[in-house]
Structure formats: structure tokens, C-alpha cells
């Protein structure tokens, strides 16, 4: 008996319902400040991010290793220069 009392929806009714739902959903997104796929479409994927971070961290490690090596070389050169200066000062006196 319920089926006979229920009206069937035609295509226009369904389009109207869909339109009302879209408006309601858009309002909820705006009101609550929800993030949509469109909002984050310009961001890299998680895999892209981690791949890039791996490259950056590898480069940072290389730079730190080179800095340590160069620091030791500078220290060695300073020691050599001081020795030469000391020898020159001793010779000139």
C-alpha cells in the first residue's frame, strides 16, 4: 500500500534534488572550512615529497662531510703556515 501512496520522481525532480544537495554540500564545506581535492591539487603526493626529501637529505649529508674534510685541511694548512712563519722568524734573527 505504501508504494501506491509514494510519488515517483522524474528527471527534473532528480536534477533539482542534486542541485540542492550540491549547494548544501558547498555551503558546509565553506562554513566548516573543509579542504577539497581541488584545494590540494597543486601539492606533491606523499611519494613525491619523500623522494625529494631523500635527495635533499643526501645532499645535506654530502655537504656536512665535505665541510668536515675541508675543516681538517684548513687546520693542517694553518699548522704548516705557523711552522713556516716560526722558521722564518728564527732564521731572520
C-alpha positions as CSV (number, residue, x, y, z in Angstrom):
1,X,0.0,0.0,0.0
2,X,2.9,2.4,0.6
3,X,4.0,2.1,-3.0
4,X,0.8,3.4,-4.3
5,X,0.9,6.4,-2.0
6,X,4.5,7.3,-2.9
7,X,5.0,9.5,-5.9
8,X,7.8,8.7,-8.4
9,X,10.5,11.3,-9.1
10,X,11.1,12.3,-12.7
11,X,14.3,13.6,-14.2
12,X,13.6,17.2,-13.3
13,X,12.9,16.3,-9.7
14,X,16.2,14.4,-9.5
15,X,18.1,17.3,-11.1
16,X,16.5,19.7,-8.6
17,X,17.5,17.4,-5.7
18,X,21.0,17.1,-7.0
19,X,21.3,20.9,-7.3
20,X,20.1,21.4,-3.8
21,X,22.5,18.8,-2.4
22,X,25.4,20.4,-4.2
23,X,24.5,23.8,-2.8
24,X,24.1,22.3,0.7
25,X,27.5,20.5,0.5
26,X,29.3,23.6,-0.9
27,X,27.9,25.6,2.0
28,X,29.0,23.0,4.5
29,X,32.5,23.0,3.0
30,X,32.7,26.8,3.1
31,X,31.2,27.1,6.6
32,X,33.4,24.4,8.2
33,X,36.5,25.3,6.2
34,X,36.9,21.8,4.9
35,X,39.7,21.1,2.4
36,X,38.8,19.7,-1.0
37,X,40.8,17.8,-3.6
38,X,40.9,21.0,-5.7
39,X,42.5,22.9,-2.7
40,X,45.4,20.4,-2.5
41,X,45.8,19.5,-6.2
42,X,48.9,21.7,-6.5
43,X,50.7,19.9,-3.7
44,X,53.1,16.9,-4.3
45,X,52.0,13.4,-3.5
46,X,53.4,11.8,-0.4
47,X,55.8,9.7,-2.6
48,X,57.0,12.8,-4.4
49,X,57.6,14.6,-1.2
50,X,59.6,11.8,0.4
51,X,61.6,11.2,-2.8
52,X,62.5,14.9,-2.9
53,X,63.3,15.0,0.9
54,X,65.6,11.9,0.4
55,X,67.5,13.8,-2.3
56,X,67.8,16.9,-0.1
57,X,68.9,14.9,3.0
58,X,71.5,13.1,0.9
59,X,72.9,16.4,-0.4
60,X,72.9,17.8,3.2
61,X,74.9,14.8,4.3
62,X,77.4,15.3,1.5
63,X,77.8,18.9,2.4
64,X,78.4,18.2,6.0
65,X,81.0,15.5,5.2
66,X,82.8,17.9,2.8
67,X,82.7,20.7,5.5
68,X,84.4,18.3,8.0
69,X,87.1,17.4,5.4
70,X,87.7,21.0,4.5
71,X,87.9,22.0,8.1
72,X,90.7,19.4,8.7
73,X,92.5,20.6,5.6
74,X,92.4,24.2,6.8
75,X,93.6,23.2,10.2
76,X,96.5,21.3,8.6
77,X,97.4,24.4,6.4
78,X,97.3,26.7,9.4
79,X,99.7,24.5,11.3
80,X,102.0,24.4,8.3
81,X,101.9,28.2,7.9
82,X,102.6,28.7,11.5
83,X,105.6,26.4,11.3
84,X,106.9,28.2,8.3
85,X,106.4,31.6,9.9
86,X,108.2,30.3,13.0
87,X,111.1,29.0,10.9
88,X,111.3,32.3,9.0
89,X,111.3,34.4,12.2
90,X,114.1,32.2,13.7
91,X,116.2,32.5,10.6
92,X,115.9,36.2,10.3
93,X,117.0,36.8,13.9
